[in-house]
Amino acid sequence: MQRILLVEDNEMNRDMLSRRLQRKGYEVIIALDGQQGVAMAQSRSPDLILMDMSLPVMDGWEATRALKSSPDTKEIPIIALTAHAMSTDREKAMEAGCDDYDTKPIELTRLLAKMETLIERFAKRTEKTASI
Amino acid sequence: MSEPPKHSEEAIQHKVPPNLLHDMRTPLGHILGYSELLIEQMREQGHEEFIPYLQKICKASRELLDTITDNFDSDGTPSGFRSGS
C-alpha cells in the first residue's frame, strides 16, 4: 500500500481528502503544519507528499525547501496544494522544489493522475538507486 | 506623468480582498468534496435514490465556483478590468 503524507492545517480539507484517498487504497498519514510534515517525512518515508502551502509554524514553501535539501527526503515527490489559483503561487511552489502543483478545490481524478505519475517515477528512481 | 486609464480606477473600486475569494472557495471545496464522497458511498451501499440530490448539490457548488472564477481574477480584480483588456 502506498503511503501518502498529507500536510494540511484545515480540519475539513484533511478529513475529506484523507477519506477519499483511503477509499482509493492509499495509506494516509497526516501532519498539521510544515514542521510536523518535515519530521514525519523523515520518520515515516512516504511515497508522496501532498503539501498545503499556507501552513502555520512553517509554511509549505519552507517545508518543501527543507525536504528537498535533505539527502533522506529529497527524492520524495511533493505536490503543492493551494486554494489560490495564481500563476505566481505555482512558480513559487516549483521554485521551492515541488514536483507538481494542484489547486483547491481538489478535482480528485486530476489529482490522482498526478499522484500516480509521480509515485511511479519515484519508485523507478528508488529501484535504480537500490540496484547500484 | 500620464493619468492611469479609467478602467484601472474602476477595477480598484470593484476589487474584492483576495482572502475573501479564498474564504469562499474553501467551504465550497468542502461541500463539493463531501458530496462526491457521499455519492461514491451511496452508490456502493445501493442507496441510488439519494444520488440525484447529491448531484444537484455538486452541480450548484460548481456553478458558484465557476461564477467566482469567471468574474474575478485570483488577486480579487474583477475580470475584464485588467490593463489592456
Backbone of each chain as ProteinMPNN parsed JSONL, in Angstrom:
{"seq_chain_A": "MQRILLVEDNEMNRDMLSRRLQRKGYEVIIALDGQQGVAMAQSRSPDLILMDMSLPVMDGWEATRALKSSPDTKEIPIIALTAHAMSTDREKAMEAGCDDYDTKPIELTRLLAKMETLIERFAKRTEKTASI", "coords_chain_A": {"N_chain_A": [[0.844, -1.2, 0.0], [0.549, 2.18, -0.908], [2.033, 4.964, 0.684], [0.835, 8.038, 1.707], [1.739, 11.256, 2.628], [-0.096, 13.698, 4.048], [-0.038, 17.062, 4.347], [-1.627, 19.38, 6.014], [-3.511, 22.014, 7.351], [-6.166, 22.667, 7.607], [-9.014, 21.43, 9.033], [-11.323, 20.252, 7.859], [-10.609, 19.952, 5.168], [-8.541, 18.159, 5.476], [-9.802, 15.911, 6.641], [-11.682, 15.263, 4.64], [-10.117, 14.865, 2.291], [-8.331, 12.88, 3.15], [-10.066, 10.743, 3.701], [-11.087, 10.258, 1.143], [-8.808, 9.504, -0.245], [-8.022, 7.249, 1.162], [-10.093, 5.549, 0.512], [-9.42, 5.062, -2.074], [-7.416, 3.356, -1.767], [-5.014, 4.13, -0.611], [-2.587, 4.514, 2.02], [-2.9, 6.915, 4.457], [-1.086, 9.368, 6.051], [-0.899, 11.978, 8.473], [0.045, 15.38, 8.809], [0.011, 18.433, 10.644], [1.212, 20.876, 10.287], [3.957, 22.602, 8.642], [6.404, 22.029, 9.893], [5.894, 19.702, 11.348], [5.324, 18.144, 9.185], [7.817, 17.911, 7.872], [9.211, 16.468, 9.815], [7.702, 14.099, 9.899], [8.004, 13.163, 7.314], [10.638, 12.433, 7.368], [10.638, 10.428, 9.337], [8.692, 8.548, 8.564], [8.909, 7.94, 5.891], [7.227, 8.517, 3.372], [5.551, 7.705, 0.208], [4.756, 9.743, -1.293], [4.15, 13.272, -0.996], [1.533, 15.414, -0.113], [1.257, 18.71, -0.104], [-0.038, 21.354, 1.559], [0.236, 24.844, 1.088], [-0.114, 27.201, 2.554], [0.542, 27.244, 5.651], [0.614, 26.895, 9.273], [3.247, 27.614, 11.693], [5.539, 26.451, 10.108], [5.657, 27.288, 6.798], [4.405, 25.832, 3.679], [6.2, 26.24, 1.58], [8.665, 26.653, 2.79], [8.911, 24.264, 4.183], [9.039, 22.489, 2.026], [11.437, 23.31, 0.829], [13.178, 22.56, 2.87], [12.82, 19.765, 2.895], [13.656, 19.062, 0.331], [16.292, 19.687, 0.46], [17.444, 17.873, 2.035], [19.29, 14.867, 2.125], [17.946, 12.517, 2.802], [15.274, 12.88, 2.219], [14.963, 14.136, -0.191], [14.244, 12.938, -2.596], [11.594, 12.273, -2.404], [8.484, 12.689, -3.919], [6.715, 15.775, -4.165], [3.592, 17.282, -4.105], [2.26, 20.402, -4.481], [-0.4, 22.003, -2.845], [-2.803, 24.443, -3.184], [-5.206, 27.001, -2.467], [-5.205, 29.309, -3.816], [-5.463, 30.24, -7.029], [-3.235, 31.237, -8.438], [-0.767, 32.131, -10.84], [1.681, 32.907, -9.898], [1.882, 31.604, -7.484], [2.142, 28.984, -8.299], [4.594, 29.137, -9.625], [6.2, 29.852, -7.452], [5.934, 27.594, -5.854], [7.088, 25.62, -7.472], [9.655, 26.616, -7.676], [10.459, 26.327, -5.063], [10.867, 23.673, -5.004], [8.877, 21.803, -5.365], [7.349, 19.021, -7.034], [5.1, 18.96, -8.523], [1.929, 20.607, -8.944], [-1.216, 21.546, -7.656], [-4.549, 22.892, -7.611], [-6.863, 23.948, -5.083], [-10.449, 24.024, -4.904], [-10.066, 20.474, -4.736], [-9.854, 18.433, -7.577], [-10.538, 15.283, -7.785], [-9.943, 13.156, -9.64], [-8.098, 14.332, -11.349], [-6.05, 14.979, -9.55], [-5.34, 12.424, -8.627], [-4.268, 11.305, -10.94], [-1.957, 12.834, -11.282], [-0.639, 12.153, -8.931], [-0.182, 9.386, -9.271], [1.542, 9.35, -11.497], [3.834, 10.589, -10.429], [4.439, 8.928, -8.253], [5.055, 6.557, -9.517], [7.296, 7.342, -10.974], [9.017, 7.957, -8.877], [9.25, 5.472, -7.65], [10.599, 4.03, -9.633], [13.002, 5.434, -9.73], [13.945, 4.988, -7.168], [14.264, 2.241, -7.212], [16.292, 2.023, -9.111], [18.373, 3.358, -7.793], [18.709, 1.646, -5.634], [19.654, -0.622, -6.898], [22.158, 0.043, -7.688]], "CA_chain_A": [[0.0, 0.0, 0.0], [1.366, 3.388, -0.984], [1.813, 5.844, 1.834], [0.776, 9.459, 1.351], [1.768, 12.203, 3.742], [-0.917, 14.883, 3.777], [0.295, 18.153, 5.266], [-2.812, 20.248, 5.844], [-3.96, 22.526, 8.656], [-7.623, 22.827, 7.645], [-9.554, 20.15, 9.522], [-12.257, 19.644, 6.904], [-9.834, 19.519, 3.989], [-7.776, 16.993, 5.917], [-10.728, 14.796, 6.819], [-12.29, 14.904, 3.363], [-9.139, 14.317, 1.349], [-7.777, 11.607, 3.642], [-11.088, 9.701, 3.491], [-11.198, 9.937, -0.285], [-7.596, 8.796, -0.654], [-8.073, 5.916, 1.787], [-11.038, 4.761, -0.284], [-8.733, 4.677, -3.311], [-6.419, 2.336, -1.43], [-3.768, 4.673, -0.07], [-2.454, 4.745, 3.459], [-2.7, 8.363, 4.591], [-0.605, 9.858, 7.349], [-1.245, 13.4, 8.487], [0.776, 16.383, 9.589], [-0.826, 19.626, 10.742], [1.957, 22.068, 9.87], [5.153, 22.282, 7.867], [7.453, 21.45, 10.743], [5.474, 18.32, 11.593], [5.432, 17.488, 7.881], [9.228, 17.576, 7.644], [9.563, 15.402, 10.766], [7.042, 12.849, 9.517], [8.608, 12.685, 6.06], [11.899, 11.775, 7.748], [10.443, 9.229, 10.164], [7.745, 7.579, 8.002], [9.247, 7.71, 4.477], [6.058, 8.356, 2.488], [5.813, 7.584, -1.228], [4.436, 11.052, -1.89], [3.666, 14.263, -0.029], [0.598, 16.445, -0.571], [1.64, 19.809, 0.782], [-0.727, 22.643, 1.533], [1.333, 25.807, 1.166], [-0.357, 28.171, 3.634], [0.515, 26.434, 6.879], [1.198, 27.559, 10.449], [4.563, 27.218, 12.217], [6.458, 26.514, 8.964], [4.761, 27.182, 5.642], [4.69, 24.74, 2.747], [7.373, 26.54, 0.753], [9.849, 26.423, 3.624], [8.983, 22.819, 4.446], [9.496, 21.852, 0.783], [12.87, 23.582, 0.681], [13.886, 21.739, 3.862], [12.759, 18.36, 2.468], [14.435, 18.874, -0.896], [17.723, 19.881, 0.709], [17.948, 16.778, 2.872], [19.527, 13.651, 1.325], [16.987, 11.459, 3.156], [13.9, 13.136, 1.766], [14.93, 14.959, -1.416], [13.65, 12.206, -3.723], [10.143, 12.07, -2.213], [7.749, 13.681, -4.702], [5.827, 16.687, -3.426], [2.595, 18.037, -4.876], [1.785, 21.57, -3.734], [-1.845, 22.263, -2.933], [-3.175, 25.762, -2.68], [-6.515, 27.49, -2.921], [-5.001, 30.475, -4.666], [-5.15, 29.769, -8.385], [-2.367, 32.256, -9.048], [0.393, 31.562, -11.517], [2.863, 33.174, -9.072], [1.92, 30.543, -6.474], [2.664, 27.808, -8.987], [6.032, 29.368, -9.815], [6.838, 29.835, -6.126], [5.961, 26.194, -5.396], [8.054, 24.876, -8.275], [10.969, 27.137, -7.289], [10.801, 25.761, -3.743], [11.269, 22.28, -5.223], [7.74, 20.891, -5.552], [7.406, 18.298, -8.305], [3.894, 19.314, -9.268], [1.12, 21.632, -8.294], [-2.652, 21.453, -7.948], [-5.297, 23.917, -6.888], [-8.073, 23.557, -4.362], [-10.92, 22.698, -4.513], [-9.44, 19.335, -5.397], [-10.59, 17.588, -8.528], [-9.845, 14.062, -7.374], [-9.402, 12.385, -10.776], [-6.891, 15.016, -11.833], [-5.008, 14.84, -8.534], [-4.89, 11.02, -8.606], [-3.418, 11.092, -12.122], [-0.655, 13.451, -10.975], [-0.011, 11.354, -7.872], [0.277, 8.108, -9.83], [2.72, 9.615, -12.342], [4.996, 10.888, -9.589], [4.772, 7.756, -7.432], [5.707, 5.608, -10.426], [8.632, 7.872, -11.272], [9.776, 7.858, -7.627], [9.531, 4.05, -7.439], [11.634, 3.643, -10.6], [14.255, 6.064, -9.315], [14.389, 4.313, -5.944], [14.749, 0.906, -7.636], [17.57, 2.219, -9.785], [19.368, 3.699, -6.765], [18.931, 0.454, -4.813], [20.385, -1.645, -7.654], [23.561, 0.484, -7.934]], "C_chain_A": [[0.882, 1.254, 0.0], [0.986, 4.375, 0.128], [1.894, 7.316, 1.396], [0.838, 10.289, 2.626], [0.984, 13.451, 3.334], [-0.584, 15.947, 4.821], [-0.752, 19.248, 5.062], [-3.301, 20.716, 7.213], [-5.48, 22.65, 8.747], [-8.281, 21.478, 7.93], [-10.459, 19.471, 8.493], [-11.551, 19.17, 5.643], [-9.113, 18.209, 4.283], [-8.669, 15.762, 5.982], [-11.247, 14.319, 5.463], [-11.271, 14.24, 2.427], [-8.57, 12.984, 1.84], [-8.788, 10.474, 3.46], [-11.141, 9.266, 2.038], [-9.973, 9.163, -0.776], [-7.569, 7.376, -0.075], [-9.006, 5.007, 0.989], [-10.422, 4.324, -1.606], [-7.582, 3.723, -3.022], [-5.097, 2.849, -0.905], [-3.787, 4.661, 1.455], [-2.159, 6.244, 3.608], [-2.208, 8.686, 6.001], [-0.687, 11.386, 7.303], [-0.314, 14.238, 9.354], [-0.013, 17.685, 9.538], [-0.105, 20.926, 10.369], [3.248, 21.627, 9.183], [6.246, 21.585, 8.667], [7.164, 19.962, 11.031], [5.616, 17.498, 10.295], [6.855, 17.031, 7.597], [9.624, 16.392, 8.545], [8.942, 14.069, 10.344], [7.591, 12.28, 8.208], [9.901, 11.933, 6.381], [11.652, 10.456, 8.474], [9.59, 8.159, 9.475], [7.963, 7.279, 6.526], [8.029, 7.499, 3.571], [6.472, 8.22, 1.023], [5.539, 8.901, -1.947], [3.92, 11.991, -0.793], [2.701, 15.225, -0.728], [0.756, 17.598, 0.404], [0.778, 21.043, 0.554], [0.372, 23.691, 1.709], [1.139, 26.846, 2.281], [-0.543, 27.416, 4.94], [1.065, 27.226, 8.066], [2.572, 26.974, 10.789], [5.644, 27.318, 11.132], [5.587, 26.344, 7.729], [5.249, 26.111, 4.657], [5.921, 24.968, 1.893], [8.655, 26.234, 1.544], [10.025, 24.924, 3.891], [9.505, 22.081, 3.213], [10.995, 22.06, 0.591], [13.682, 22.712, 1.651], [13.936, 20.279, 3.407], [13.647, 18.112, 1.254], [15.932, 19.1, -0.68], [18.3, 18.78, 1.6], [18.121, 15.509, 2.034], [18.489, 12.551, 1.589], [15.617, 11.648, 2.51], [13.821, 13.82, 0.391], [14.244, 14.271, -2.598], [12.127, 12.047, -3.594], [9.38, 13.127, -3.005], [6.794, 14.498, -3.845], [4.872, 17.378, -4.406], [2.104, 19.177, -3.988], [0.287, 21.725, -3.942], [-2.118, 23.656, -2.394], [-4.512, 26.201, -3.239], [-6.357, 28.694, -3.831], [-4.579, 30.011, -6.056], [-4.267, 30.795, -9.106], [-1.144, 31.617, -9.669], [1.653, 31.802, -10.689], [3.012, 32.114, -7.979], [2.533, 29.282, -7.063], [4.189, 27.955, -9.135], [6.781, 29.264, -8.488], [6.989, 28.398, -5.621], [7.027, 25.407, -6.154], [9.485, 25.322, -7.928], [11.424, 26.548, -5.951], [11.201, 24.289, -3.862], [10.116, 21.302, -5.37], [7.818, 20.25, -6.936], [6.179, 18.585, -9.165], [3.04, 20.209, -8.378], [-0.344, 21.354, -8.604], [-3.398, 22.482, -7.097], [-6.507, 23.318, -6.186], [-9.215, 24.436, -4.843], [-10.348, 21.58, -5.397], [-10.395, 18.688, -6.394], [-9.891, 16.236, -8.436], [-9.213, 13.289, -8.536], [-8.096, 13.003, -11.269], [-5.736, 14.85, -10.844], [-4.454, 13.414, -8.518], [-3.955, 10.729, -9.77], [-2.017, 11.649, -11.866], [0.097, 12.627, -9.941], [0.591, 10.079, -8.443], [1.538, 8.286, -10.669], [3.96, 9.799, -11.473], [5.421, 9.682, -8.746], [5.527, 6.72, -8.286], [7.153, 6.037, -10.708], [9.55, 7.712, -10.061], [10.193, 6.409, -7.391], [10.649, 3.586, -8.375], [12.999, 4.181, -10.18], [14.825, 5.355, -8.091], [14.944, 2.938, -6.273], [16.14, 1.005, -8.227], [18.67, 2.492, -8.764], [19.721, 2.458, -5.939], [19.785, -0.578, -5.549], [21.827, -1.251, -7.929], [24.462, -0.033, -6.82]], "O_chain_A": [[1.82, 1.377, 0.787], [-0.184, 4.581, 0.454], [2.878, 7.76, 0.804], [0.09, 10.055, 3.575], [1.356, 14.16, 2.399], [-0.815, 15.761, 6.016], [-0.745, 19.949, 4.049], [-3.481, 19.907, 8.123], [-6.026, 22.731, 9.847], [-8.127, 20.519, 7.174], [-10.371, 18.261, 8.282], [-11.865, 18.104, 5.113], [-9.079, 17.291, 3.464], [-8.334, 14.706, 5.444], [-11.25, 13.123, 5.174], [-11.538, 13.186, 1.849], [-8.352, 12.067, 1.048], [-8.406, 9.36, 3.102], [-11.227, 8.077, 1.73], [-10.089, 8.274, -1.62], [-7.148, 6.429, -0.74], [-8.724, 3.821, 0.818], [-10.85, 3.331, -2.194], [-6.855, 3.328, -3.933], [-4.148, 2.078, -0.765], [-4.835, 4.778, 2.089], [-1.262, 6.769, 2.949], [-2.832, 8.323, 6.998], [-0.563, 12.0, 6.244], [0.056, 13.857, 10.465], [-0.629, 18.008, 8.522], [-0.746, 21.956, 10.161], [3.582, 20.443, 9.149], [6.917, 20.675, 8.179], [8.047, 19.107, 10.969], [5.979, 16.322, 10.322], [7.078, 15.91, 7.139], [10.278, 15.448, 8.101], [9.592, 13.027, 10.425], [7.635, 11.064, 8.021], [10.219, 10.926, 5.748], [12.369, 9.48, 8.255], [9.747, 6.975, 9.772], [7.261, 6.438, 5.964], [7.831, 6.397, 3.058], [7.59, 8.569, 0.645], [6.023, 9.139, -3.054], [3.336, 11.553, 0.199], [3.006, 15.775, -1.787], [0.432, 17.479, 1.586], [0.848, 21.689, -0.491], [1.347, 23.44, 2.417], [2.11, 27.311, 2.877], [-1.651, 27.005, 5.285], [1.888, 28.124, 7.887], [2.987, 25.96, 10.227], [6.545, 28.153, 11.217], [4.855, 25.361, 7.619], [6.346, 25.568, 4.79], [6.61, 24.019, 1.519], [9.595, 25.635, 1.022], [11.134, 24.392, 3.833], [10.313, 21.16, 3.332], [11.729, 21.134, 0.244], [14.74, 22.195, 1.294], [14.975, 19.628, 3.52], [14.309, 17.078, 1.159], [16.746, 18.748, -1.534], [19.499, 18.761, 1.881], [17.204, 15.115, 1.313], [18.19, 11.75, 0.703], [14.89, 10.68, 2.286], [12.727, 14.052, -0.124], [13.724, 14.937, -3.493], [11.453, 11.722, -4.572], [9.589, 14.323, -2.803], [6.154, 13.982, -2.928], [5.295, 17.974, -5.396], [1.599, 18.95, -2.888], [-0.225, 21.597, -5.054], [-1.712, 23.998, -1.284], [-4.897, 25.819, -4.343], [-7.292, 29.056, -4.545], [-3.491, 29.466, -6.242], [-4.537, 31.165, -10.248], [-0.556, 30.689, -9.113], [2.594, 31.011, -10.754], [4.128, 31.766, -7.593], [3.332, 28.601, -6.42], [4.956, 27.045, -8.822], [7.855, 28.667, -8.411], [8.012, 28.027, -5.045], [7.775, 24.628, -5.563], [10.406, 24.506, -7.893], [12.611, 26.303, -5.736], [11.796, 23.724, -2.944], [10.341, 20.097, -5.487], [8.295, 20.866, -7.889], [6.225, 18.464, -10.39], [3.384, 20.514, -7.237], [-0.669, 20.961, -9.725], [-2.946, 22.882, -6.024], [-7.088, 22.327, -6.63], [-8.934, 25.585, -5.185], [-10.177, 21.726, -6.607], [-11.563, 18.433, -6.102], [-8.785, 16.066, -8.949], [-8.079, 12.821, -8.429], [-7.128, 12.303, -11.565], [-4.595, 14.614, -11.24], [-3.244, 13.217, -8.408], [-2.973, 10.002, -9.621], [-1.016, 11.012, -12.196], [1.306, 12.423, -10.05], [1.733, 9.73, -8.139], [2.477, 7.496, -10.578], [5.012, 9.226, -11.754], [6.612, 9.443, -8.548], [6.493, 6.102, -7.838], [8.085, 5.233, -10.686], [10.723, 7.372, -10.208], [11.324, 6.134, -6.989], [11.538, 2.84, -7.965], [14.011, 3.486, -10.261], [16.034, 5.146, -7.989], [15.949, 2.508, -5.708], [17.037, 0.221, -7.916], [19.763, 1.933, -8.852], [20.881, 2.246, -5.588], [20.546, -1.319, -4.927], [22.633, -2.081, -8.349], [25.666, 0.221, -6.833]]}, "seq_chain_B": "MSEPPKHSEEAIQHKVPPNLLHDMRTPLGHILGYSELLIEQMREQGHEEFIPYLQKICKASRELLDTITDNFDSDGTPSGFRSGS", "coords_chain_B": {"N_chain_B": [[3.445, 63.037, -15.995], [1.468, 60.368, -17.076], [-2.069, 59.962, -16.866], [-3.674, 57.318, -15.079], [-5.425, 54.695, -16.863], [-9.012, 54.748, -17.188], [-10.293, 52.333, -16.604], [-8.671, 51.133, -14.73], [-9.095, 52.498, -12.355], [-11.734, 51.849, -11.973], [-11.438, 49.165, -11.647], [-10.112, 49.042, -9.203], [-12.08, 50.046, -7.559], [-13.964, 48.019, -7.685], [-12.675, 45.863, -6.756], [-12.234, 42.913, -4.802], [-11.182, 41.692, -1.577], [-8.473, 39.402, -1.843], [-8.416, 37.391, 0.09], [-11.062, 37.043, 0.716], [-12.064, 35.766, -1.51], [-10.671, 33.399, -1.283], [-11.75, 32.531, 1.131], [-14.281, 31.978, 0.307], [-13.979, 30.017, -1.6], [-12.864, 27.875, -0.164], [-14.84, 26.667, 1.725], [-16.611, 25.927, -0.282], [-15.197, 24.018, -1.59], [-15.225, 22.077, 0.382], [-17.95, 21.404, 0.461], [-18.301, 20.403, -2.122], [-16.417, 18.275, -2.147], [-17.236, 16.56, -0.02], [-19.786, 15.942, -0.942], [-19.228, 14.54, -3.285], [-17.883, 12.404, -2.163], [-19.951, 11.26, -0.675], [-21.661, 10.505, -2.766], [-20.195, 8.433, -3.94], [-20.207, 6.632, -1.769], [-22.955, 6.167, -1.351], [-23.609, 4.983, -3.756], [-22.129, 2.63, -3.598], [-23.371, 1.427, -1.41], [-25.836, 0.941, -2.35], [-27.823, 2.875, -2.235], [-29.277, 4.318, -4.296], [-31.29, 6.19, -4.616], [-30.633, 8.549, -3.316], [-28.675, 9.723, -4.769], [-29.252, 11.519, -7.032], [-29.942, 13.893, -5.636], [-27.62, 14.559, -4.308], [-26.014, 14.957, -6.495], [-27.141, 17.266, -7.445], [-26.381, 19.065, -5.467], [-23.633, 19.068, -5.892], [-23.564, 20.113, -8.494], [-24.655, 22.682, -8.14], [-22.733, 23.776, -6.432], [-20.49, 23.733, -8.055], [-21.298, 25.516, -10.018], [-21.392, 27.894, -8.585], [-18.73, 28.129, -7.866], [-17.587, 28.377, -10.419], [-18.713, 30.806, -11.097], [-17.381, 32.517, -9.376], [-14.745, 32.106, -10.271], [-14.957, 32.903, -12.953], [-15.613, 35.576, -12.746], [-13.796, 36.946, -11.208], [-10.332, 37.701, -11.041], [-7.543, 35.93, -9.609], [-6.377, 37.68, -7.783], [-8.383, 39.205, -6.89], [-9.279, 41.171, -8.559], [-11.883, 42.31, -10.634], [-12.832, 40.371, -13.465], [-11.963, 41.357, -16.765], [-11.223, 43.901, -16.198], [-8.59, 44.259, -16.337], [-5.502, 45.932, -17.124], [-5.199, 46.975, -20.412], [-7.11, 45.257, -21.285]], "CA_chain_B": [[3.057, 61.632, -15.758], [0.156, 60.144, -17.684], [-3.136, 59.536, -15.956], [-3.989, 55.893, -15.292], [-6.661, 54.51, -17.615], [-10.215, 54.751, -16.365], [-10.695, 51.006, -16.135], [-7.884, 50.768, -13.547], [-9.808, 53.035, -11.193], [-12.938, 51.021, -11.799], [-11.006, 47.856, -11.125], [-9.828, 49.198, -7.772], [-13.375, 50.208, -6.876], [-14.714, 46.76, -7.655], [-11.814, 44.774, -6.295], [-12.563, 42.309, -3.506], [-9.94, 41.182, -0.984], [-8.19, 38.022, -2.264], [-8.764, 36.463, 1.176], [-12.494, 36.775, 0.658], [-12.231, 34.728, -2.54], [-10.152, 32.172, -0.662], [-12.71, 32.107, 2.157], [-15.471, 31.456, -0.369], [-13.609, 28.783, -2.296], [-12.545, 26.778, 0.758], [-16.037, 25.881, 2.086], [-17.191, 25.326, -1.492], [-14.423, 22.787, -1.794], [-15.71, 21.082, 1.353], [-19.283, 20.956, 0.021], [-18.096, 19.562, -3.308], [-15.676, 17.058, -1.804], [-18.074, 15.647, 0.769], [-20.895, 15.47, -1.79], [-18.679, 13.5, -4.177], [-17.609, 11.256, -1.301], [-21.247, 10.638, -0.372], [-22.166, 9.858, -3.989], [-19.482, 7.149, -4.033], [-20.663, 5.726, -0.703], [-24.362, 5.816, -1.61], [-23.6, 4.052, -4.886], [-21.618, 1.349, -3.07], [-24.323, 0.843, -0.463], [-27.096, 0.695, -3.051], [-28.832, 3.907, -1.971], [-29.295, 5.105, -5.531], [-32.313, 7.25, -4.569], [-30.08, 9.799, -2.794], [-27.625, 10.235, -5.656], [-29.628, 12.734, -7.776], [-29.907, 15.078, -4.764], [-26.216, 14.895, -4.08], [-25.5, 15.505, -7.754], [-27.613, 18.656, -7.532], [-25.507, 19.862, -4.577], [-22.349, 19.201, -6.611], [-23.753, 20.991, -9.652], [-24.83, 24.052, -7.647], [-21.439, 24.224, -5.892], [-19.597, 24.002, -9.198], [-21.759, 26.747, -10.675], [-20.967, 29.017, -7.748], [-17.277, 28.188, -8.009], [-17.332, 28.932, -11.757], [-19.08, 32.226, -11.071], [-16.256, 33.22, -8.731], [-13.577, 32.015, -11.152], [-15.194, 33.667, -14.187], [-15.826, 37.01, -12.504], [-12.678, 37.584, -10.506], [-9.001, 37.133, -11.119], [-7.202, 35.404, -8.285], [-5.991, 38.742, -6.84], [-9.59, 39.923, -6.488], [-9.679, 42.146, -9.58], [-12.953, 41.765, -11.47], [-12.391, 40.006, -14.81], [-12.304, 42.364, -17.762], [-10.731, 45.208, -15.783], [-7.13, 44.269, -16.425], [-4.944, 46.915, -18.05], [-5.056, 46.473, -21.777], [-8.191, 44.358, -21.672]], "C_chain_B": [[1.641, 61.404, -16.297], [-0.849, 59.602, -16.66], [-3.444, 58.054, -16.154], [-5.305, 55.744, -16.041], [-7.856, 54.339, -16.687], [-10.537, 53.365, -15.794], [-9.868, 50.555, -14.922], [-8.569, 51.26, -12.275], [-11.065, 52.211, -10.903], [-12.581, 49.67, -11.188], [-10.76, 47.932, -9.634], [-11.139, 49.29, -6.983], [-14.101, 48.883, -6.691], [-13.916, 45.587, -7.105], [-12.296, 44.218, -4.951], [-11.267, 41.766, -2.898], [-9.707, 39.73, -1.418], [-8.564, 36.992, -1.196], [-10.234, 36.09, 1.166], [-12.772, 35.673, -0.375], [-11.788, 33.372, -1.986], [-11.167, 31.617, 0.339], [-14.028, 31.617, 1.552], [-15.167, 30.112, -1.03], [-13.418, 27.6, -1.341], [-13.798, 25.999, 1.193], [-16.73, 25.256, 0.877], [-16.492, 24.007, -1.818], [-14.878, 21.679, -0.852], [-17.053, 20.512, 0.891], [-19.133, 19.996, -1.166], [-17.472, 18.212, -2.945], [-16.523, 16.059, -1.037], [-19.249, 15.126, -0.057], [-20.412, 14.351, -2.705], [-18.388, 12.216, -3.39], [-18.905, 10.504, -0.993], [-21.838, 9.927, -1.594], [-21.525, 8.469, -4.139], [-20.041, 6.151, -3.019], [-22.103, 5.263, -0.921], [-24.446, 4.78, -2.73], [-23.175, 2.654, -4.404], [-22.64, 0.636, -2.189], [-25.705, 0.625, -1.064], [-28.194, 1.698, -2.776], [-28.928, 4.864, -3.164], [-30.255, 6.297, -5.459], [-31.757, 8.594, -4.075], [-29.14, 10.491, -3.79], [-28.059, 11.478, -6.447], [-29.591, 14.002, -6.926], [-28.464, 15.533, -4.526], [-25.592, 15.489, -5.346], [-25.944, 16.959, -7.935], [-26.768, 19.571, -6.634], [-24.165, 20.125, -5.274], [-22.477, 20.224, -7.732], [-23.865, 22.456, -9.197], [-23.501, 24.61, -7.118], [-20.49, 24.581, -7.028], [-19.985, 25.295, -9.902], [-21.295, 27.976, -9.899], [-19.451, 29.233, -7.859], [-16.901, 28.802, -9.362], [-17.653, 30.421, -11.8], [-17.942, 33.037, -10.455], [-15.065, 33.265, -9.69], [-13.746, 32.909, -12.383], [-15.248, 35.169, -13.94], [-14.689, 37.723, -11.795], [-11.367, 36.887, -10.843], [-8.601, 36.748, -9.699], [-6.759, 36.485, -7.293], [-7.191, 39.599, -6.437], [-10.063, 40.96, -7.489], [-10.813, 41.551, -10.419], [-12.44, 41.477, -12.876], [-12.827, 41.096, -15.783], [-11.827, 43.756, -17.395], [-9.208, 45.315, -15.866], [-6.653, 45.345, -17.396], [-4.791, 46.281, -19.418], [-6.186, 45.584, -22.188], [-9.418, 45.142, -22.083]], "O_chain_B": [[0.728, 62.174, -15.997], [-0.494, 58.882, -15.726], [-3.471, 57.581, -17.291], [-6.206, 56.567, -15.88], [-7.732, 53.855, -15.562], [-10.991, 53.239, -14.657], [-10.31, 49.689, -14.166], [-8.624, 50.56, -11.264], [-11.4, 51.924, -9.754], [-13.297, 49.12, -10.351], [-11.134, 47.031, -8.882], [-11.29, 48.707, -5.91], [-14.763, 48.654, -5.679], [-14.417, 44.467, -7.004], [-12.715, 44.973, -4.074], [-10.345, 41.416, -3.635], [-10.628, 38.915, -1.369], [-8.973, 35.874, -1.512], [-10.615, 34.984, 1.549], [-13.59, 34.78, -0.153], [-12.44, 32.348, -2.194], [-11.414, 30.412, 0.395], [-14.799, 30.922, 2.214], [-15.989, 29.197, -1.019], [-13.767, 26.466, -1.669], [-13.824, 24.778, 1.046], [-17.355, 24.201, 0.983], [-17.109, 23.035, -2.254], [-14.915, 20.505, -1.221], [-17.27, 19.3, 0.924], [-19.749, 18.932, -1.209], [-17.936, 17.157, -3.376], [-16.536, 14.869, -1.348], [-19.661, 13.979, 0.116], [-21.093, 13.341, -2.881], [-18.61, 11.106, -3.873], [-18.951, 9.275, -1.044], [-22.447, 8.866, -1.462], [-22.199, 7.479, -4.421], [-20.312, 4.995, -3.344], [-22.424, 4.096, -0.697], [-25.234, 3.836, -2.67], [-23.784, 1.644, -4.759], [-22.76, -0.589, -2.217], [-26.628, 0.181, -0.382], [-29.365, 1.428, -3.044], [-28.686, 6.064, -3.037], [-30.062, 7.295, -6.153], [-32.322, 9.648, -4.367], [-28.85, 11.681, -3.668], [-27.279, 12.428, -6.526], [-29.248, 15.071, -7.43], [-28.15, 16.723, -4.544], [-24.76, 16.394, -5.282], [-25.218, 17.775, -8.504], [-26.477, 20.71, -6.999], [-23.639, 21.238, -5.25], [-21.618, 21.088, -7.903], [-23.255, 23.349, -9.785], [-23.187, 25.781, -7.334], [-19.783, 25.587, -6.978], [-19.128, 26.069, -10.328], [-20.862, 28.968, -10.484], [-18.969, 30.363, -7.934], [-16.007, 29.645, -9.44], [-16.957, 31.199, -12.452], [-17.586, 34.106, -10.952], [-14.456, 34.314, -9.896], [-12.808, 33.586, -12.804], [-14.956, 35.952, -14.843], [-14.624, 38.952, -11.783], [-11.295, 35.661, -10.922], [-9.221, 37.17, -8.723], [-6.761, 36.243, -6.086], [-7.039, 40.595, -5.73], [-11.119, 41.566, -7.307], [-10.713, 40.409, -10.867], [-11.678, 42.274, -13.422], [-13.903, 41.678, -15.65], [-11.997, 44.695, -18.172], [-8.624, 46.337, -15.506], [-7.331, 45.636, -18.382], [-4.3, 45.159, -19.539], [-6.24, 45.175, -23.347], [-10.436, 44.552, -22.443]]}, "name": "protein", "num_of_chains": 2, "seq": "MQRILLVEDNEMNRDMLSRRLQRKGYEVIIALDGQQGVAMAQSRSPDLILMDMSLPVMDGWEATRALKSSPDTKEIPIIALTAHAMSTDREKAMEAGCDDYDTKPIELTRLLAKMETLIERFAKRTEKTASIMSEPPKHSEEAIQHKVPPNLLHDMRTPLGHILGYSELLIEQMREQGHEEFIPYLQKICKASRELLDTITDNFDSDGTPSGFRSGS"}
